[in-house]
Amino acid sequence: MVISKETHALTIALHKTGLTGKSITASKIAPQSTICRIIKELLIVAKKAPGRPRRTSKCQDHLLKVFFCSSGQFTVGVWRGLTSSPYKVTSEKLCLAQQELHFQASTYLCLLESVRNHLIFHEEYHGKGEHSFEEVAGLVGFKMPQQPGGKGWEG
Amino acid sequence: MLPSLHRMLCTRPVVLGSGLCRGLCSLETTFIQKRYYAPPTERKKFYQNVSIAQGEGGYEINLDHRKLKTPQGKLFTVPSEPLAIAVATEWDSQRDTIKFFTMHLTTLCNTALDNPTQRNKEQLIKSSLKFLDTDTVCYRVEEPPGLVELQTNEWDPVLKWAENRYDVVIGSSTSIMGPDIPDKTRDVFHRHLASYNSWSLLGIEFMITQLKSFILSMCLVDRFLTVQKAVLLSRLEEEYQIQHWGSVEWAHDYDLQEIQARTAAGTLFVHLCSSSSTSKHKLLQD
């Protein structure tokens, strides 16, 4: 799994805050684990060039930055770890309270996961249109009657 | 069984007129398989890159070098940057075809911009408050005992929280007429909803119609419950029946994921639309 520079840096920063790879995925401490799961979800739908691993797109990095990285006390710590990042935490952005940030992250994760699962079910179970009379008759082993002269009501 | 019936009726609107009409039409045009009265749910992907741009009216979405428009042809602009980015990510996540039914945030923005039902703020508030009369968490059963206990244990704390938070009386009922909501409660909620802008109100109404509960929606707006928990509480009777009779993937799980996705989108939409007003701008320094 290869991710773009920024997201990679974010993950490294998460490691630096004292979380191991295992605990990042297993930890219940939001939003560190939540953000990692969001990145994972984003990677699933990320564009994949043939023969290359998936990588998060610019748009997705931007999302991570704006949603979770430029606001909140937690993320300030994370972004201090990103010395090479062109994005700096400024006080102009609204600083969401920690709890609000957690809530927003988990809501967004829920959206991504549910949409993906819903799509799987949708493709499996949703109707692919309607059958014609001939097909329906065929399903139960019947045949539609042949009427070469028409049915009489076509006008 | 009543709340569940109520829920089913609400979730599955059957358009009798058009169904009948289609039935008649199909007699004549047997070979036509498409439903012409419904807009297409998918479309071939016609762009590569998605980006956002700051315009006069707010943030716009660019698909390659074309500007995104609403179904009614208006320019797609949203008031907050995070919302624009979330919408852009939805477009960016589409692979070979654009699946509109998975793009809930885009849909909500389109509805807010186009306002196809031509409703104003007052009408939005009224239609939201209407759900209070038949709120899922206020509608209780008398049997079976297991479900009664479950409803009491799970719904009472939520109801109590709402009553304390807004300093109102709501109460629950086992009658088919539902609980008697005092006028004062209605006034309080009306005033509270009036403090939101019309975009947020649209999101709140959307959440309410997913959860079939005004109270659970307010719990989400106030960040008292998580989306998963709110959806679970909304589907409490279904979950109880699933424990007894087993889960049917194409009905229960499908429904769950869809409601969860829509509720999460609604919650995010409300928060993103109402939070921009609280951001502070830094004074220029030199």
Interface residues (C-beta under 8 A of the other chain):
Chain A: L42 V45 S57 K58 C59 Q60 H62 L63 V66 F67 T90 S91 E92 K93 L94 L96 Q99 E100 F103 Q104 S106 T107 Y108 C110 L111 S114 V115 N117 H118 L119 F121 H122 E124 Y125 G129 E130 S132 F133
Chain B: S26 T30 F31 Q33 K34 V50 S51 I52 E81 P82 I85 A86 A88 T89 D92 S93 R95 K99 F101 T102 H104 R223 T226 V227 Q228 E249 W250 D253 Y254 Q257 E258 Q260 A261 A264 A265 T267 L268 H271 S275 T278 S279 K280 H281 K282
